[in-house]
Amino acid sequence: MFDTVITKCVQPKSVNWITPERLELDIGEEQLTNSELLKGAINYLYSKIDLKFNTSKEVFKKSQGIWTQLKNLQVDKAKDVPGSEFYLTKDTVVYLLNDINSVVDMEDLNTEENVEQFKDLHKKFTLELTTTNKTKKFFTDGKGGLIKFVCYNKNYDVTQQKYTPVVLLELNTTKSTYMVYNGILIYDTFTFIPNSLALINNNSLINFIQNFNMDKYLEYADEDAERLYDMYNSFVPVEISARELTSLVKKAGYKLEIDPLSGSLLPINNINDEANGEKVASFYNTFRQESALDILSLNEFKKTFKYNKLTLEDLLQIFSKEYLQYDGSKITAELLGDLVFRLIHLSNTDKNQTDTIIDEVK
């Protein structure tokens, strides 16, 4: 899976568009590829020929001959757009192929100078991901095609520092989403505190590579690290409600299953850390006179009044430890940032709101 974001930049000698989702590319040395178009390439190609992807698929299902005529018509029209002529093969059109020759992205870069500049940036980006010349890294492949990198200055020792400035890359060639966050890692508890706002949020790998600047990201991570650590130290223990926990656990991709005989929550198999899985299960299974089934059967309003010692910071630590696990692909910097936001803005927590309601009715 890691190889899905390590692409090769090619300029095919010829291109044959054979189905709505596949191109045959002649990339030289007598090599023809039967290449699937991934989302980034689909978005670009169909926008250039002024045709909707779903329309193309529906026509293809009904008649491959009519689809070929429609596709050829739209491709020919795209060649005649003044100032924005598009050809499948052209000296300035580049294709990014992954390890199995799927087309991750494609774009007309307009000038040969831009093409050469992009090739240099592409090589630099690949080196950033695959070497330790500048950064050390944790990385993981996740479900759904999401690849995560936690990058930090190669001179830092994360095991010895109170906190380490980090750059979080979340790259998904399947969904064509490319995100960069800065943050810190508190290694003792392996807790991530990301900035809630992404430094980069892009839906094209080519544009992402053109704007990628690890030096700038590392510099900003260093500058922002003390603020984030002070924020971490200001956290006040606040219990999480059954409503909040259930919602956040589901957002993280974990399924809550009940034993039909006992009404207890079964072990959460895809939480990698057994102790953390038990913490979540224990929240539901140790209410006095109420089973996990009873708690989960409550409506959302009643769940906001149910607490059982687990705190928001506990959940942040649990999710942080699962962030780099294969089954933790839905635990993103955005989700971790949501927990941090709640810990800083306690008025947005269920505990604060329920306490206010209770005080008002006394």
C-alpha positions as CSV (number, residue, x, y, z in Angstrom):
1,M,0.0,0.0,0.0
2,F,2.8,2.4,0.8
3,D,3.8,2.2,-2.9
4,T,0.5,3.7,-3.9
5,V,1.8,7.2,-3.1
6,I,5.2,6.6,-4.7
7,T,4.4,7.4,-8.3
8,K,6.2,7.5,-11.6
9,C,5.8,10.5,-13.9
10,V,5.3,9.5,-17.5
11,Q,4.5,11.1,-20.9
12,P,3.0,8.3,-23.0
13,K,3.8,7.9,-26.7
14,S,0.1,7.1,-27.3
15,V,-3.1,6.8,-25.3
16,N,-6.1,4.6,-26.1
17,W,-9.2,5.3,-24.0
18,I,-10.7,1.8,-23.9
19,T,-13.5,2.1,-21.2
20,P,-14.8,4.9,-19.0
21,E,-12.3,3.9,-16.3
22,R,-9.4,2.6,-18.2
23,L,-6.7,3.9,-20.5
24,E,-4.1,1.9,-22.5
25,L,-0.8,3.8,-22.4
26,D,2.3,3.2,-24.4
27,I,5.0,4.2,-22.0
28,G,7.9,3.1,-24.2
29,E,10.2,0.1,-24.3
30,E,7.4,-1.9,-25.9
31,Q,5.4,-1.6,-22.8
32,L,1.6,-1.1,-23.0
33,T,-0.3,-0.6,-19.7
34,N,-4.0,-1.3,-19.1
35,S,-4.4,1.4,-16.5
36,E,-7.3,2.1,-14.2
37,L,-8.2,5.8,-13.7
38,L,-8.3,6.7,-10.1
39,K,-10.4,9.6,-8.8
40,G,-7.9,12.4,-9.3
41,A,-7.4,11.4,-12.9
42,I,-11.1,10.9,-13.5
43,N,-11.9,14.4,-12.1
44,Y,-9.3,16.0,-14.3
45,L,-10.0,14.1,-17.5
46,Y,-13.8,14.4,-17.5
47,S,-13.6,18.1,-16.6
48,K,-11.4,18.7,-19.7
49,I,-13.8,16.9,-22.1
50,D,-16.9,18.3,-20.5
51,L,-18.6,15.0,-19.7
52,K,-19.9,13.6,-16.4
53,F,-18.2,10.4,-15.3
54,N,-21.5,8.8,-14.3
55,T,-23.0,9.6,-17.6
56,S,-20.0,8.0,-19.3
57,K,-20.5,4.8,-17.3
58,E,-24.2,4.6,-18.0
59,V,-23.8,5.0,-21.7
60,F,-21.0,2.4,-21.7
61,K,-23.4,-0.1,-20.0
62,K,-26.1,0.4,-22.6
63,S,-23.8,0.4,-25.7
64,Q,-20.0,0.3,-26.0
65,G,-20.3,1.6,-29.6
66,I,-22.4,4.6,-28.6
67,W,-20.0,5.3,-25.7
68,T,-17.0,5.2,-28.2
69,Q,-18.7,7.7,-30.4
70,L,-19.6,10.0,-27.5
71,K,-16.1,9.8,-26.0
72,N,-14.5,10.6,-29.4
73,L,-16.8,13.5,-30.0
74,Q,-16.0,15.1,-26.6
75,V,-12.3,14.4,-26.9
76,D,-12.3,16.1,-30.4
77,K,-14.2,19.1,-29.0
78,A,-11.6,19.5,-26.2
79,K,-8.9,19.9,-28.9
80,D,-10.7,23.0,-30.2
81,V,-11.2,25.0,-27.0
82,P,-9.4,28.3,-27.6
83,G,-6.6,28.8,-25.2
84,S,-7.3,25.5,-23.4
85,E,-6.8,22.9,-26.0
86,F,-6.6,19.4,-24.5
87,Y,-5.1,16.2,-26.0
88,L,-4.6,12.8,-24.4
89,T,-1.1,12.9,-25.8
90,K,0.8,16.2,-25.9
91,D,4.3,17.3,-25.0
92,T,3.0,19.0,-21.9
93,V,0.6,16.4,-20.5
94,V,1.9,14.3,-17.7
95,Y,0.5,11.2,-16.1
96,L,1.3,9.9,-12.5
97,L,1.2,6.1,-12.3
98,N,1.4,4.1,-9.1
99,D,3.1,0.7,-8.6
100,I,0.4,-1.2,-10.5
101,N,0.2,1.4,-13.3
102,S,-3.1,2.9,-12.2
103,V,-3.4,6.6,-13.3
104,V,-3.4,8.5,-10.0
105,D,-3.5,11.9,-11.6
106,M,-2.9,13.7,-14.9
107,E,-2.6,17.3,-16.1
108,D,-1.6,19.5,-18.9
109,L,1.2,21.6,-17.5
110,N,1.0,24.0,-20.6
111,T,4.8,24.5,-21.2
112,E,7.8,22.2,-21.4
113,E,9.5,24.4,-18.8
114,N,6.6,23.6,-16.4
115,V,7.0,19.9,-17.2
116,E,10.7,19.9,-16.4
117,Q,10.1,21.9,-13.2
118,F,7.4,19.4,-12.1
119,K,9.6,16.4,-12.7
120,D,12.2,17.9,-10.4
121,L,9.5,18.6,-7.7
122,H,8.2,15.1,-8.2
123,K,11.7,13.6,-7.6
124,K,12.1,15.8,-4.5
125,F,8.7,14.7,-3.1
126,T,9.5,11.1,-3.6
127,L,12.8,11.5,-1.8
128,E,11.1,13.3,1.1
129,L,8.8,10.2,1.6
130,T,11.4,7.5,1.1
131,T,14.6,8.8,2.7
132,T,15.7,10.1,6.1
133,N,17.9,12.9,4.7
134,K,15.7,15.5,6.3
135,T,13.1,13.7,8.5
136,K,12.6,10.5,10.4
137,K,9.1,9.0,10.1
138,F,6.5,6.7,11.4
139,F,4.1,5.6,8.7
140,T,1.2,3.2,8.1
141,D,-1.1,1.9,5.5
142,G,-4.7,2.1,6.4
143,K,-8.1,0.7,5.2
144,G,-9.6,2.6,2.3
145,G,-6.3,3.6,0.8
146,L,-5.2,6.2,3.4
147,I,-1.5,6.4,4.0
148,K,-0.3,8.3,7.1
149,F,3.2,9.7,7.7
150,V,4.3,11.3,11.0
151,C,7.5,13.2,10.1
152,Y,9.9,15.0,12.4
153,N,13.3,16.6,12.3
154,K,16.0,13.9,11.9
155,N,18.0,15.5,14.7
156,Y,15.2,15.0,17.3
157,D,15.0,12.1,19.6
158,V,11.3,11.6,20.3
159,T,12.0,9.2,23.2
160,Q,13.9,11.8,25.2
161,Q,11.9,15.0,24.5
162,K,8.9,16.2,26.5
163,Y,7.2,16.8,23.1
164,T,8.3,16.7,19.5
165,P,7.1,19.0,16.7
166,V,5.7,16.8,13.9
167,V,4.2,17.1,10.5
168,L,1.3,14.7,9.7
169,L,0.7,13.7,6.1
170,E,-2.6,12.0,5.3
171,L,-2.5,10.9,1.6
172,N,-5.2,8.9,-0.2
173,T,-4.7,8.3,-3.9
174,T,-8.0,6.3,-4.0
175,K,-10.1,9.2,-2.8
176,S,-7.7,11.9,-4.1
177,T,-7.3,13.7,-0.8
178,Y,-4.0,15.1,0.3
179,M,-3.7,16.7,3.8
180,V,-0.8,18.2,5.8
181,Y,-1.1,19.1,9.5
182,N,1.4,20.3,12.0
183,G,1.3,19.1,15.6
184,I,3.3,17.6,18.5
185,L,3.8,14.1,19.8
186,I,4.0,13.5,23.5
187,Y,5.9,10.3,23.3
188,D,5.5,9.2,27.0
189,T,1.8,8.7,26.5
190,F,2.1,8.6,22.6
191,T,-0.5,11.4,22.4
192,F,-0.8,13.5,19.3
193,I,-1.9,17.2,19.6
194,P,-2.5,18.4,16.0
195,N,-3.3,21.9,14.9
196,S,-7.0,21.9,14.2
197,L,-6.5,23.6,10.8
198,A,-4.8,21.8,7.9
199,L,-1.7,23.4,6.4
200,I,-2.6,21.9,3.1
201,N,-5.9,20.4,1.9
202,N,-5.7,19.4,-1.8
203,N,-7.6,17.0,-4.1
204,S,-5.0,16.7,-6.8
205,L,-1.7,14.9,-6.3
206,I,0.0,17.0,-9.0
207,N,-1.1,20.2,-7.4
208,F,-0.1,18.8,-4.0
209,I,3.4,18.0,-5.2
210,Q,3.8,21.4,-6.8
211,N,3.0,23.1,-3.5
212,F,4.8,20.6,-1.2
213,N,7.4,22.1,1.0
214,M,8.6,20.0,3.9
215,D,11.1,22.6,5.1
216,K,8.3,25.1,5.5
217,Y,6.1,22.5,7.3
218,L,8.9,21.6,9.7
219,E,9.6,25.2,10.4
220,Y,6.0,25.9,11.2
221,A,5.7,22.8,13.4
222,D,8.7,24.1,15.4
223,E,7.2,27.6,15.8
224,D,3.8,26.3,16.9
225,A,5.0,23.4,19.1
226,E,5.2,25.4,22.4
227,R,1.7,26.8,22.0
228,L,0.3,23.3,21.4
229,Y,2.2,21.9,24.4
230,D,0.9,24.7,26.6
231,M,-2.6,23.8,25.4
232,Y,-2.0,20.2,26.3
233,N,-0.9,21.1,29.8
234,S,-4.1,23.2,30.2
235,F,-6.4,20.3,29.7
236,V,-8.9,19.8,32.5
237,P,-10.2,16.3,33.1
238,V,-13.7,16.2,31.9
239,E,-15.8,13.0,31.7
240,I,-17.2,11.9,28.3
241,S,-20.9,11.1,28.0
242,A,-22.3,8.0,26.5
243,R,-23.6,10.1,23.6
244,E,-20.2,11.6,22.8
245,L,-18.3,8.3,23.2
246,T,-20.7,6.4,21.0
247,S,-20.6,9.0,18.3
248,L,-16.8,9.4,18.4
249,V,-16.1,5.6,18.5
250,K,-18.3,5.1,15.4
251,K,-16.6,8.0,13.6
252,A,-13.3,6.2,14.3
253,G,-14.7,3.2,12.5
254,Y,-15.2,0.9,15.5
255,K,-18.3,-1.3,15.7
256,L,-20.1,-1.7,19.1
257,E,-21.6,-5.2,19.3
258,I,-23.8,-6.5,22.1
259,D,-23.8,-10.0,23.5
260,P,-27.5,-11.0,23.1
261,L,-27.4,-13.2,26.2
262,S,-25.8,-10.9,28.7
263,G,-26.5,-7.5,27.2
264,S,-22.8,-6.6,27.6
265,L,-20.6,-5.0,25.0
266,L,-18.4,-7.5,23.3
267,P,-14.6,-6.9,22.9
268,I,-13.9,-4.4,20.2
269,N,-11.7,-6.6,18.0
270,N,-10.2,-3.9,15.7
271,I,-8.8,-1.7,18.5
272,N,-5.2,-2.9,18.3
273,D,-4.3,-2.1,22.0
274,E,-6.1,-4.6,24.1
275,A,-6.0,-2.5,27.2
276,N,-7.5,0.5,25.3
277,G,-10.2,-1.7,23.9
278,E,-11.1,-2.8,27.4
279,K,-11.3,0.8,28.6
280,V,-13.9,1.5,26.0
281,A,-15.8,-1.7,26.7
282,S,-15.7,-1.1,30.4
283,F,-17.3,2.3,30.1
284,Y,-20.5,0.6,28.8
285,N,-20.3,-2.6,30.9
286,T,-19.8,-1.2,34.4
287,F,-22.8,1.1,34.9
288,R,-24.8,0.3,38.0
289,Q,-28.0,-1.5,37.4
290,E,-27.8,-0.8,33.6
291,S,-26.3,-3.0,30.9
292,A,-24.4,-1.8,27.8
293,L,-27.6,-2.7,25.9
294,D,-29.6,-0.4,28.2
295,I,-27.1,2.5,27.7
296,L,-26.9,2.1,23.9
297,S,-30.7,1.8,23.6
298,L,-31.2,5.3,25.2
299,N,-32.1,8.2,23.0
300,E,-29.4,10.8,22.3
301,F,-30.7,13.2,24.9
302,K,-30.7,10.7,27.7
303,K,-27.2,9.5,26.7
304,T,-25.8,13.0,27.4
305,F,-26.5,12.4,31.1
306,K,-24.6,9.1,31.3
307,Y,-21.0,9.2,32.5
308,N,-18.7,6.5,33.8
309,K,-15.2,7.9,34.6
310,L,-13.7,7.8,31.1
311,T,-12.5,11.3,30.2
312,L,-12.0,13.1,26.8
313,E,-8.3,13.1,27.4
314,D,-8.4,9.3,27.9
315,L,-10.1,9.0,24.5
316,L,-7.6,11.3,22.9
317,Q,-4.8,9.0,24.2
318,I,-6.6,5.9,23.0
319,F,-7.2,7.3,19.5
320,S,-3.6,8.6,19.3
321,K,-2.3,5.1,19.9
322,E,-4.6,3.7,17.2
323,Y,-3.8,6.5,14.7
324,L,-0.9,4.5,13.1
325,Q,-2.7,1.2,13.1
326,Y,-4.2,-0.4,9.9
327,D,-7.7,-0.5,11.5
328,G,-7.3,3.1,12.7
329,S,-7.6,4.7,9.2
330,K,-10.7,6.7,10.2
331,I,-8.8,8.2,13.1
332,T,-7.5,11.3,11.3
333,A,-5.8,14.5,12.4
334,E,-9.2,16.1,12.0
335,L,-10.8,13.7,14.5
336,L,-7.9,14.1,17.0
337,G,-8.2,17.9,16.5
338,D,-11.9,17.7,17.3
339,L,-11.1,16.1,20.7
340,V,-8.5,18.7,21.4
341,F,-11.0,21.5,20.5
342,R,-13.5,20.0,23.0
343,L,-10.8,19.9,25.7
344,I,-10.0,23.5,25.2
345,H,-13.5,24.7,24.7
346,L,-15.3,22.9,27.6
347,S,-18.5,24.7,26.9
348,N,-18.9,22.4,23.9
349,T,-18.8,19.3,26.0
350,D,-21.9,17.4,27.1
351,K,-20.6,17.5,30.7
352,N,-20.6,21.3,30.8
353,Q,-24.0,21.5,29.2
354,T,-25.6,18.9,31.4
355,D,-24.2,20.4,34.5
356,T,-25.7,23.8,33.4
357,I,-29.1,22.1,33.0
358,I,-28.9,20.5,36.4
359,D,-27.9,23.7,38.1
360,E,-30.8,25.5,36.4
361,V,-33.5,23.0,37.5
362,K,-32.3,22.9,41.2
